[in-house]
Amino acid sequence: MVHPSFRKKGVGSKLVKFVLDNLPQKIFLVLLAVDKNNTPAISLHKKLGFKKYGVLSKASFVDGKYVDNYLMKKELKRKLI
């Protein structure tokens, strides 16, 4: 999570790109779960090439309620070593 004062400045994108760029070469698939109501995070991950592929029911507990999470994935283009 990016601190509110740093949002909308590209920090989240840079952080995710840094992680993706520094994964071991043998990693070909990245999976994540995100609260279905977290529109900024969903948009960020879509912008970086993640695709929704499912729903994890009642995966988070937020403000006294269970919330579904979207499952997202990104296939990395890697050369076999």
N, C-alpha and C positions, 0 to 999 in steps of 0.2 A: 504494500500500500504506500502510495506517495503522499507526503504531507500536503495538506490543503494549500499552503502557500506556494508550493512548487508545481501544482497541477496546471494543465494547459500550457506547459512550457517545454514539452518533449522529454521530460525526465523519465516517465514511465516507458516510453518507446525505447529510449537509450538503455535503460536497465534491462528490459527484456531482450533487446538485440545483443547486449553484452553477454548475457547468459547463453543465448542461442549460439553466438559466435565462439564461445569458450567451452562448449560441451565436448567431451571426448569424441573423436572421429567415428567410433563404433556406434554412436547414438544416431538412429535414423528416424525416430518418432518421438514427439513430445506430446504428452497428454496433460490436460488440466481440467479442473472443475471450477466454475465461477457462478456465484449467486445470480439467478436469472433476472433479478432486479438491478444488478450492477451494470447499467447500460454503458457507463464510461469504460469499464474494464472489458466488456464484451466488444465494444467498438475498437478499443486499442488492439486486442488480440486478433480481431478480424482484419484490421489494417496491416498487421504483421503476418498475415497468411494463415491464421488458424481458422478451422472450419468447425461448425457445430455438428456433432454426430450422435447426440443422445441427451437424455435427461436423467439425473439422479434424484429421485423423489425424496423430499424431506431430508436433504443432506446437511443443511445448516440450520442453526437455531439463532434467529435474529429478532430482537425486540419482543421476546416472548412467544415467537411463532416459528414453526418449522418452515423452511423455504427450500424449494427445488433448486438444483444447480444444473446448469448446462455443462455438458461434457464437450470439450473442444480438443482438436488435435492439429498438429502440423507435421507433415512429413518433410524431413530435411534432405536436401540434395547433397549427397556425399559420395565421394569416390571410394570404391573398395581399395583397401590397402593391401 
